[in-house]
Amino acid sequence: MATINFVPDDYVQQRQASRANVLYLMLLLAMLGAIGITFGFIKMRQRAVQAELAQLNERMTKAHQQIAQLDELKAKRNNMMKTMVMTAELLEPVPRSIILASLTNNLPSGVSLLEFKLEEKETQIVRSAARQSSGSQYKNKSATANAPAEPQKIISTNLQIKGIAPSDIQVAGFISRLNDAILFDQVSLVESKEVEVEKIKYREFHLKAVIKPDLALTKEDIDNIRREREQVI
């Protein structure tokens, strides 16, 4: 039996077209939604990256500031060290380099220094101080005699020298030269013994000395000591 369709073909085509349009519209909306979600996610990631970049820039700025402060502290420390060295040279009556140069200048032939120690000790010297008072001469002498002693602090620089020489003759010559030098005083032999270095016998000696008290070297004296040191080298 044949089926009779009373629905016009145009209507059917129109319905199918409408369904296709709805489907396309839904697909378009889904695509737009996916694009919107992706865009929002990208924006969120962009903001997060910008925030991290801002934090990184802030850290770098702080790091640059800390580096600048560190460089400034280093420069201040170097200046302080230079100031301390200059102050130490001013406070020391005789610079240590000059003492070592003078020791080297007075070395006899064949004598070598092994050790050199410098020690500063503070000692007190008691000196009587005269009191000035008005009145007769007898009263002034009496006041001077009864004046209490005033201790004075003096810094003495002691040296300990160790070296080797071919014989005691060179050691004695070294002691004589140091006693004649302008820097040293009370140079004396502490010990002298025989040692063997590479199957060669030497005399190992220990000396002690002091820097002359109230010694004031002029620039000419220092230049002469340094010039002699350069000639020895």
C-alpha atoms as an extended CHARMM CRD file, in Angstrom:
* protein
*
       233  EXT
         1         1  MET       CA              0.0000000000        0.0000000000        0.0000000000  PROA      1               0.0000000000
         2         2  ALA       CA              1.5600000000        3.3470000000       -0.9420000000  PROA      2               0.0000000000
         3         3  THR       CA              2.2210000000        5.9820000000        1.7900000000  PROA      3               0.0000000000
         4         4  ILE       CA              0.8300000000        9.3720000000        1.0610000000  PROA      4               0.0000000000
         5         5  ASN       CA              2.8210000000       12.2990000000        2.5820000000  PROA      5               0.0000000000
         6         6  PHE       CA              0.6960000000       15.3780000000        3.0260000000  PROA      6               0.0000000000
         7         7  VAL       CA              3.6320000000       17.5630000000        4.2480000000  PROA      7               0.0000000000
         8         8  PRO       CA              5.0140000000       19.7310000000        1.4940000000  PROA      8               0.0000000000
         9         9  ASP       CA              8.6510000000       19.2570000000        0.5700000000  PROA      9               0.0000000000
        10        10  ASP       CA              9.3650000000       22.9290000000        1.0950000000  PROA      10              0.0000000000
        11        11  TYR       CA              8.2640000000       22.6850000000        4.7030000000  PROA      11              0.0000000000
        12        12  VAL       CA             10.4600000000       19.7060000000        5.3120000000  PROA      12              0.0000000000
        13        13  GLN       CA             13.4500000000       21.4270000000        3.7810000000  PROA      13              0.0000000000
        14        14  GLN       CA             12.7160000000       24.5430000000        5.8250000000  PROA      14              0.0000000000
        15        15  ARG       CA             12.5670000000       22.4830000000        9.0350000000  PROA      15              0.0000000000
        16        16  GLN       CA             15.8470000000       20.7850000000        8.2240000000  PROA      16              0.0000000000
        17        17  ALA       CA             17.4310000000       24.1300000000        7.4080000000  PROA      17              0.0000000000
        18        18  SER       CA             16.1710000000       25.5600000000       10.7300000000  PROA      18              0.0000000000
        19        19  ARG       CA             17.6010000000       22.6080000000       12.6330000000  PROA      19              0.0000000000
        20        20  ALA       CA             20.9060000000       22.9910000000       10.8280000000  PROA      20              0.0000000000
        21        21  ASN       CA             20.9530000000       26.7050000000       11.6230000000  PROA      21              0.0000000000
        22        22  VAL       CA             20.2340000000       25.9970000000       15.3100000000  PROA      22              0.0000000000
        23        23  LEU       CA             23.0050000000       23.4040000000       15.3280000000  PROA      23              0.0000000000
        24        24  TYR       CA             25.4240000000       25.7980000000       13.6840000000  PROA      24              0.0000000000
        25        25  LEU       CA             24.4250000000       28.5190000000       16.1230000000  PROA      25              0.0000000000
        26        26  MET       CA             25.0240000000       26.2030000000       19.0750000000  PROA      26              0.0000000000
        27        27  LEU       CA             28.4030000000       25.2180000000       17.6550000000  PROA      27              0.0000000000
        28        28  LEU       CA             29.2390000000       28.8970000000       17.1470000000  PROA      28              0.0000000000
        29        29  LEU       CA             28.2070000000       29.7400000000       20.7010000000  PROA      29              0.0000000000
        30        30  ALA       CA             30.2600000000       26.8250000000       22.0160000000  PROA      30              0.0000000000
        31        31  MET       CA             33.2410000000       27.9630000000       19.9780000000  PROA      31              0.0000000000
        32        32  LEU       CA             32.8200000000       31.5540000000       21.1670000000  PROA      32              0.0000000000
        33        33  GLY       CA             32.5440000000       30.3160000000       24.7380000000  PROA      33              0.0000000000
        34        34  ALA       CA             35.7000000000       28.2470000000       24.3520000000  PROA      34              0.0000000000
        35        35  ILE       CA             37.4660000000       31.2370000000       22.8180000000  PROA      35              0.0000000000
        36        36  GLY       CA             36.2510000000       33.4450000000       25.6780000000  PROA      36              0.0000000000
        37        37  ILE       CA             37.4180000000       30.9420000000       28.2960000000  PROA      37              0.0000000000
        38        38  THR       CA             40.7830000000       30.5860000000       26.5650000000  PROA      38              0.0000000000
        39        39  PHE       CA             41.1440000000       34.3650000000       26.3190000000  PROA      39              0.0000000000
        40        40  GLY       CA             40.2820000000       34.7480000000       30.0140000000  PROA      40              0.0000000000
        41        41  PHE       CA             42.8110000000       32.0510000000       30.9170000000  PROA      41              0.0000000000
        42        42  ILE       CA             45.4410000000       33.7880000000       28.7830000000  PROA      42              0.0000000000
        43        43  LYS       CA             44.6750000000       37.1080000000       30.4620000000  PROA      43              0.0000000000
        44        44  MET       CA             44.9740000000       35.4910000000       33.8770000000  PROA      44              0.0000000000
        45        45  ARG       CA             48.2990000000       33.9610000000       32.9290000000  PROA      45              0.0000000000
        46        46  GLN       CA             49.4280000000       37.2980000000       31.5140000000  PROA      46              0.0000000000
        47        47  ARG       CA             48.5460000000       39.0660000000       34.7440000000  PROA      47              0.0000000000
        48        48  ALA       CA             50.3540000000       36.4080000000       36.7630000000  PROA      48              0.0000000000
        49        49  VAL       CA             53.4230000000       36.7380000000       34.5420000000  PROA      49              0.0000000000
        50        50  GLN       CA             53.3000000000       40.5210000000       34.8330000000  PROA      50              0.0000000000
        51        51  ALA       CA             53.0270000000       40.2270000000       38.6190000000  PROA      51              0.0000000000
        52        52  GLU       CA             56.0110000000       37.8410000000       38.7090000000  PROA      52              0.0000000000
        53        53  LEU       CA             57.9070000000       40.1640000000       36.3920000000  PROA      53              0.0000000000
        54        54  ALA       CA             57.1490000000       43.1220000000       38.6680000000  PROA      54              0.0000000000
        55        55  GLN       CA             58.3570000000       41.1390000000       41.7050000000  PROA      55              0.0000000000
        56        56  LEU       CA             61.4810000000       40.1290000000       39.8040000000  PROA      56              0.0000000000
        57        57  ASN       CA             62.1590000000       43.7430000000       38.8320000000  PROA      57              0.0000000000
        58        58  GLU       CA             61.6580000000       44.7870000000       42.4510000000  PROA      58              0.0000000000
        59        59  ARG       CA             64.0700000000       42.1010000000       43.6220000000  PROA      59              0.0000000000
        60        60  MET       CA             66.6040000000       43.1470000000       41.0060000000  PROA      60              0.0000000000
        61        61  THR       CA             66.2690000000       46.7650000000       42.1060000000  PROA      61              0.0000000000
        62        62  LYS       CA             66.8370000000       45.7560000000       45.7240000000  PROA      62              0.0000000000
        63        63  ALA       CA             69.7580000000       43.6000000000       44.6770000000  PROA      63              0.0000000000
        64        64  HSD       CA             71.3050000000       46.5240000000       42.7840000000  PROA      64              0.0000000000
        65        65  GLN       CA             70.7980000000       48.7210000000       45.8330000000  PROA      65              0.0000000000
        66        66  GLN       CA             72.4060000000       46.1120000000       48.0910000000  PROA      66              0.0000000000
        67        67  ILE       CA             75.3290000000       45.7540000000       45.6640000000  PROA      67              0.0000000000
        68        68  ALA       CA             75.7310000000       49.5210000000       45.6340000000  PROA      68              0.0000000000
        69        69  GLN       CA             75.6490000000       49.5850000000       49.4450000000  PROA      69              0.0000000000
        70        70  LEU       CA             78.1880000000       46.7450000000       49.5510000000  PROA      70              0.0000000000
        71        71  ASP       CA             80.4790000000       48.6170000000       47.1680000000  PROA      71              0.0000000000
        72        72  GLU       CA             80.0890000000       51.7180000000       49.2960000000  PROA      72              0.0000000000
        73        73  LEU       CA             80.9290000000       49.7240000000       52.4320000000  PROA      73              0.0000000000
        74        74  LYS       CA             83.9750000000       48.2420000000       50.6960000000  PROA      74              0.0000000000
        75        75  ALA       CA             85.1250000000       51.7020000000       49.6840000000  PROA      75              0.0000000000
        76        76  LYS       CA             84.6110000000       52.9690000000       53.2370000000  PROA      76              0.0000000000
        77        77  ARG       CA             86.4810000000       49.9480000000       54.6010000000  PROA      77              0.0000000000
        78        78  ASN       CA             89.3920000000       50.5680000000       52.2250000000  PROA      78              0.0000000000
        79        79  ASN       CA             89.4790000000       54.2200000000       53.2490000000  PROA      79              0.0000000000
        80        80  MET       CA             89.3690000000       53.1990000000       56.9080000000  PROA      80              0.0000000000
        81        81  MET       CA             92.1910000000       50.7120000000       56.3570000000  PROA      81              0.0000000000
        82        82  LYS       CA             94.2830000000       53.3850000000       54.6420000000  PROA      82              0.0000000000
        83        83  THR       CA             93.5210000000       55.7870000000       57.4850000000  PROA      83              0.0000000000
        84        84  MET       CA             94.4290000000       53.1400000000       60.0630000000  PROA      84              0.0000000000
        85        85  VAL       CA             97.7030000000       52.3870000000       58.2860000000  PROA      85              0.0000000000
        86        86  MET       CA             98.5440000000       56.0720000000       58.0520000000  PROA      86              0.0000000000
        87        87  THR       CA             97.6040000000       56.5550000000       61.7110000000  PROA      87              0.0000000000
        88        88  ALA       CA             99.7070000000       53.5700000000       62.7220000000  PROA      88              0.0000000000
        89        89  GLU       CA            102.6610000000       54.9530000000       60.7960000000  PROA      89              0.0000000000
        90        90  LEU       CA            102.1810000000       58.3130000000       62.4750000000  PROA      90              0.0000000000
        91        91  LEU       CA            101.8440000000       56.7520000000       65.9340000000  PROA      91              0.0000000000
        92        92  GLU       CA            104.8290000000       54.4480000000       65.5080000000  PROA      92              0.0000000000
        93        93  PRO       CA            108.0490000000       56.3230000000       66.2400000000  PROA      93              0.0000000000
        94        94  VAL       CA            109.8570000000       54.1920000000       63.6600000000  PROA      94              0.0000000000
        95        95  PRO       CA            107.9730000000       52.3100000000       60.8980000000  PROA      95              0.0000000000
        96        96  ARG       CA            108.5760000000       48.5810000000       60.9150000000  PROA      96              0.0000000000
        97        97  SER       CA            109.6800000000       48.6270000000       57.3020000000  PROA      97              0.0000000000
        98        98  ILE       CA            112.4710000000       51.0390000000       58.2640000000  PROA      98              0.0000000000
        99        99  ILE       CA            113.5260000000       48.7710000000       61.1570000000  PROA      99              0.0000000000
       100       100  LEU       CA            113.7210000000       45.7610000000       58.8510000000  PROA      100             0.0000000000
       101       101  ALA       CA            115.5670000000       47.7900000000       56.2180000000  PROA      101             0.0000000000
       102       102  SER       CA            118.1060000000       48.9630000000       58.8090000000  PROA      102             0.0000000000
       103       103  LEU       CA            118.6480000000       45.3760000000       59.9920000000  PROA      103             0.0000000000
       104       104  THR       CA            119.2160000000       44.2590000000       56.4070000000  PROA      104             0.0000000000
       105       105  ASN       CA            121.5760000000       47.1360000000       55.6900000000  PROA      105             0.0000000000
       106       106  ASN       CA            123.8070000000       46.1560000000       58.6080000000  PROA      106             0.0000000000
       107       107  LEU       CA            124.0680000000       42.4680000000       57.7360000000  PROA      107             0.0000000000
       108       108  PRO       CA            127.6860000000       41.3670000000       57.2690000000  PROA      108             0.0000000000
       109       109  SER       CA            128.5930000000       39.1940000000       54.3080000000  PROA      109             0.0000000000
       110       110  GLY       CA            127.2830000000       35.6460000000       54.7210000000  PROA      110             0.0000000000
       111       111  VAL       CA            124.8140000000       36.5000000000       57.5120000000  PROA      111             0.0000000000
       112       112  SER       CA            121.1090000000       35.8660000000       56.9020000000  PROA      112             0.0000000000
       113       113  LEU       CA            118.0520000000       36.7010000000       58.9700000000  PROA      113             0.0000000000
       114       114  LEU       CA            115.5980000000       33.9080000000       59.7760000000  PROA      114             0.0000000000
       115       115  GLU       CA            113.1340000000       35.5310000000       62.1580000000  PROA      115             0.0000000000
       116       116  PHE       CA            112.3610000000       39.0470000000       63.2710000000  PROA      116             0.0000000000
       117       117  LYS       CA            109.9340000000       39.8030000000       66.0870000000  PROA      117             0.0000000000
       118       118  LEU       CA            108.9300000000       43.2000000000       67.3720000000  PROA      118             0.0000000000
       119       119  GLU       CA            107.1880000000       43.7110000000       70.6870000000  PROA      119             0.0000000000
       120       120  GLU       CA            106.0790000000       46.9450000000       72.2790000000  PROA      120             0.0000000000
       121       121  LYS       CA            105.9170000000       47.1520000000       76.0540000000  PROA      121             0.0000000000
       122       122  GLU       CA            104.6100000000       49.9570000000       78.1770000000  PROA      122             0.0000000000
       123       123  THR       CA            106.8240000000       50.8290000000       81.1050000000  PROA      123             0.0000000000
       124       124  GLN       CA            106.5620000000       53.4920000000       83.7590000000  PROA      124             0.0000000000
       125       125  ILE       CA            109.4120000000       55.7670000000       84.7830000000  PROA      125             0.0000000000
       126       126  VAL       CA            109.0460000000       57.6820000000       88.0210000000  PROA      126             0.0000000000
       127       127  ARG       CA            110.2170000000       61.2630000000       87.8080000000  PROA      127             0.0000000000
       128       128  SER       CA            109.9360000000       63.8770000000       90.5200000000  PROA      128             0.0000000000
       129       129  ALA       CA            107.9380000000       66.9380000000       89.5660000000  PROA      129             0.0000000000
       130       130  ALA       CA            108.7300000000       70.3030000000       91.0740000000  PROA      130             0.0000000000
       131       131  ARG       CA            105.8300000000       72.3040000000       92.3450000000  PROA      131             0.0000000000
       132       132  GLN       CA            105.9460000000       76.0070000000       91.7250000000  PROA      132             0.0000000000
       133       133  SER       CA            104.8890000000       78.0020000000       94.7290000000  PROA      133             0.0000000000
       134       134  SER       CA            105.1860000000       81.6240000000       95.7180000000  PROA      134             0.0000000000
       135       135  GLY       CA            107.3220000000       82.6230000000       98.6550000000  PROA      135             0.0000000000
       136       136  SER       CA            110.9280000000       82.4320000000       99.6450000000  PROA      136             0.0000000000
       137       137  GLN       CA            113.6100000000       80.3590000000       97.9460000000  PROA      137             0.0000000000
       138       138  TYR       CA            113.7700000000       78.0890000000      100.9640000000  PROA      138             0.0000000000
       139       139  LYS       CA            110.0600000000       77.3390000000      100.6700000000  PROA      139             0.0000000000
       140       140  ASN       CA            110.4280000000       76.5970000000       96.9300000000  PROA      140             0.0000000000
       141       141  LYS       CA            113.2940000000       74.1570000000       97.5750000000  PROA      141             0.0000000000
       142       142  SER       CA            111.3350000000       72.5220000000      100.3510000000  PROA      142             0.0000000000
       143       143  ALA       CA            108.2880000000       72.1690000000       98.1050000000  PROA      143             0.0000000000
       144       144  THR       CA            110.4630000000       70.6980000000       95.3520000000  PROA      144             0.0000000000
       145       145  ALA       CA            111.9920000000       68.1690000000       97.7030000000  PROA      145             0.0000000000
       146       146  ASN       CA            108.6130000000       67.1520000000       99.0830000000  PROA      146             0.0000000000
       147       147  ALA       CA            106.9310000000       67.0040000000       95.6690000000  PROA      147             0.0000000000
       148       148  PRO       CA            105.5080000000       63.5250000000       94.9800000000  PROA      148             0.0000000000
       149       149  ALA       CA            106.9740000000       61.5290000000       92.1030000000  PROA      149             0.0000000000
       150       150  GLU       CA            104.9240000000       61.4950000000       88.9190000000  PROA      150             0.0000000000
       151       151  PRO       CA            105.0350000000       58.2240000000       86.9280000000  PROA      151             0.0000000000
       152       152  GLN       CA            105.4720000000       58.6040000000       83.2010000000  PROA      152             0.0000000000
       153       153  LYS       CA            104.4480000000       55.9590000000       80.6990000000  PROA      153             0.0000000000
       154       154  ILE       CA            107.0070000000       55.1180000000       78.0440000000  PROA      154             0.0000000000
       155       155  ILE       CA            106.5430000000       52.5860000000       75.2680000000  PROA      155             0.0000000000
       156       156  SER       CA            109.6970000000       50.5860000000       74.6280000000  PROA      156             0.0000000000
       157       157  THR       CA            110.1030000000       48.6240000000       71.4000000000  PROA      157             0.0000000000
       158       158  ASN       CA            111.9350000000       45.3420000000       71.9170000000  PROA      158             0.0000000000
       159       159  LEU       CA            113.3990000000       43.2960000000       69.0790000000  PROA      159             0.0000000000
       160       160  GLN       CA            114.1320000000       39.6040000000       68.8670000000  PROA      160             0.0000000000
       161       161  ILE       CA            116.3730000000       38.6570000000       65.9620000000  PROA      161             0.0000000000
       162       162  LYS       CA            117.2350000000       35.1780000000       64.7600000000  PROA      162             0.0000000000
       163       163  GLY       CA            119.6550000000       34.3440000000       61.9740000000  PROA      163             0.0000000000
       164       164  ILE       CA            122.5430000000       32.2250000000       60.7790000000  PROA      164             0.0000000000
       165       165  ALA       CA            126.1660000000       33.1190000000       60.1020000000  PROA      165             0.0000000000
       166       166  PRO       CA            129.2760000000       31.2510000000       58.9560000000  PROA      166             0.0000000000
       167       167  SER       CA            131.0050000000       31.8680000000       62.3040000000  PROA      167             0.0000000000
       168       168  ASP       CA            130.7880000000       33.8210000000       65.5430000000  PROA      168             0.0000000000
       169       169  ILE       CA            133.0560000000       36.4710000000       64.0210000000  PROA      169             0.0000000000
       170       170  GLN       CA            130.2620000000       37.5470000000       61.6540000000  PROA      170             0.0000000000
       171       171  VAL       CA            127.7810000000       37.4540000000       64.5610000000  PROA      171             0.0000000000
       172       172  ALA       CA            130.0290000000       39.7750000000       66.5810000000  PROA      172             0.0000000000
       173       173  GLY       CA            130.3790000000       42.0570000000       63.5730000000  PROA      173             0.0000000000
       174       174  PHE       CA            126.6010000000       42.1670000000       63.1700000000  PROA      174             0.0000000000
       175       175  ILE       CA            126.1710000000       43.1040000000       66.8260000000  PROA      175             0.0000000000
       176       176  SER       CA            128.8000000000       45.8300000000       66.4960000000  PROA      176             0.0000000000
       177       177  ARG       CA            127.1100000000       47.2810000000       63.4220000000  PROA      177             0.0000000000
       178       178  LEU       CA            123.7100000000       47.3160000000       65.1090000000  PROA      178             0.0000000000
       179       179  ASN       CA            125.1190000000       49.0780000000       68.1680000000  PROA      179             0.0000000000
       180       180  ASP       CA            126.5810000000       51.7400000000       65.8750000000  PROA      180             0.0000000000
       181       181  ALA       CA            123.2910000000       52.1780000000       63.9710000000  PROA      181             0.0000000000
       182       182  ILE       CA            121.0470000000       55.1310000000       64.7700000000  PROA      182             0.0000000000
       183       183  LEU       CA            118.0140000000       52.9540000000       65.5060000000  PROA      183             0.0000000000
       184       184  PHE       CA            119.1700000000       50.2770000000       67.9030000000  PROA      184             0.0000000000
       185       185  ASP       CA            120.3490000000       50.2140000000       71.4750000000  PROA      185             0.0000000000
       186       186  GLN       CA            121.3090000000       47.5090000000       73.9910000000  PROA      186             0.0000000000
       187       187  VAL       CA            122.0430000000       44.9420000000       71.2910000000  PROA      187             0.0000000000
       188       188  SER       CA            123.1870000000       41.7280000000       72.9630000000  PROA      188             0.0000000000
       189       189  LEU       CA            123.6640000000       38.0610000000       72.1770000000  PROA      189             0.0000000000
       190       190  VAL       CA            121.1410000000       35.6980000000       73.7400000000  PROA      190             0.0000000000
       191       191  GLU       CA            122.2850000000       32.3950000000       72.2520000000  PROA      191             0.0000000000
       192       192  SER       CA            124.6370000000       31.0440000000       69.6220000000  PROA      192             0.0000000000
       193       193  LYS       CA            124.7270000000       27.4010000000       68.6200000000  PROA      193             0.0000000000
       194       194  GLU       CA            125.9740000000       25.2570000000       65.7880000000  PROA      194             0.0000000000
       195       195  VAL       CA            123.4790000000       23.9910000000       63.2220000000  PROA      195             0.0000000000
       196       196  GLU       CA            123.8630000000       22.0530000000       60.0000000000  PROA      196             0.0000000000
       197       197  VAL       CA            122.0800000000       23.1650000000       56.8390000000  PROA      197             0.0000000000
       198       198  GLU       CA            122.5200000000       20.9830000000       53.7590000000  PROA      198             0.0000000000
       199       199  LYS       CA            125.6040000000       19.3960000000       55.3220000000  PROA      199             0.0000000000
       200       200  ILE       CA            127.1580000000       22.8270000000       55.9250000000  PROA      200             0.0000000000
       201       201  LYS       CA            127.7790000000       24.0020000000       59.4910000000  PROA      201             0.0000000000
       202       202  TYR       CA            126.5370000000       27.4450000000       60.5260000000  PROA      202             0.0000000000
       203       203  ARG       CA            126.1440000000       29.4190000000       63.7110000000  PROA      203             0.0000000000
       204       204  GLU       CA            122.5230000000       30.0880000000       64.5920000000  PROA      204             0.0000000000
       205       205  PHE       CA            122.2690000000       33.1800000000       66.7620000000  PROA      205             0.0000000000
       206       206  HSD       CA            119.5550000000       34.9080000000       68.7590000000  PROA      206             0.0000000000
       207       207  LEU       CA            119.8840000000       38.6070000000       69.4940000000  PROA      207             0.0000000000
       208       208  LYS       CA            117.8270000000       41.0610000000       71.4500000000  PROA      208             0.0000000000
       209       209  ALA       CA            117.7770000000       44.8120000000       71.1160000000  PROA      209             0.0000000000
       210       210  VAL       CA            115.6070000000       47.8440000000       71.7220000000  PROA      210             0.0000000000
       211       211  ILE       CA            114.7650000000       50.8740000000       69.6510000000  PROA      211             0.0000000000
       212       212  LYS       CA            116.4120000000       53.9480000000       71.0680000000  PROA      212             0.0000000000
       213       213  PRO       CA            113.9140000000       55.8300000000       73.2530000000  PROA      213             0.0000000000
       214       214  ASP       CA            112.7160000000       59.2460000000       72.1180000000  PROA      214             0.0000000000
       215       215  LEU       CA            114.1160000000       58.5410000000       68.6630000000  PROA      215             0.0000000000
       216       216  ALA       CA            112.9440000000       60.9700000000       66.0050000000  PROA      216             0.0000000000
       217       217  LEU       CA            114.0080000000       60.1300000000       62.4790000000  PROA      217             0.0000000000
       218       218  THR       CA            114.0670000000       62.8450000000       59.8740000000  PROA      218             0.0000000000
       219       219  LYS       CA            112.9110000000       62.3370000000       56.3320000000  PROA      219             0.0000000000
       220       220  GLU       CA            116.5440000000       62.4000000000       55.2540000000  PROA      220             0.0000000000
       221       221  ASP       CA            117.3770000000       59.5540000000       57.6610000000  PROA      221             0.0000000000
       222       222  ILE       CA            114.5100000000       57.4500000000       56.3280000000  PROA      222             0.0000000000
       223       223  ASP       CA            115.4850000000       58.1550000000       52.7260000000  PROA      223             0.0000000000
       224       224  ASN       CA            119.0870000000       57.1590000000       53.4560000000  PROA      224             0.0000000000
       225       225  ILE       CA            118.0100000000       53.8750000000       55.0480000000  PROA      225             0.0000000000
       226       226  ARG       CA            115.7390000000       53.0720000000       52.1220000000  PROA      226             0.0000000000
       227       227  ARG       CA            118.4570000000       54.0180000000       49.6240000000  PROA      227             0.0000000000
       228       228  GLU       CA            120.9320000000       51.7030000000       51.3310000000  PROA      228             0.0000000000
       229       229  ARG       CA            118.3120000000       48.9730000000       51.3180000000  PROA      229             0.0000000000
       230       230  GLU       CA            117.8510000000       49.3540000000       47.5600000000  PROA      230             0.0000000000
       231       231  GLN       CA            121.5910000000       49.1990000000       47.0390000000  PROA      231             0.0000000000
       232       232  VAL       CA            121.8010000000       45.9830000000       49.0730000000  PROA      232             0.0000000000
       233       233  ILE       CA            119.0210000000       44.4030000000       47.0060000000  PROA      233             0.0000000000
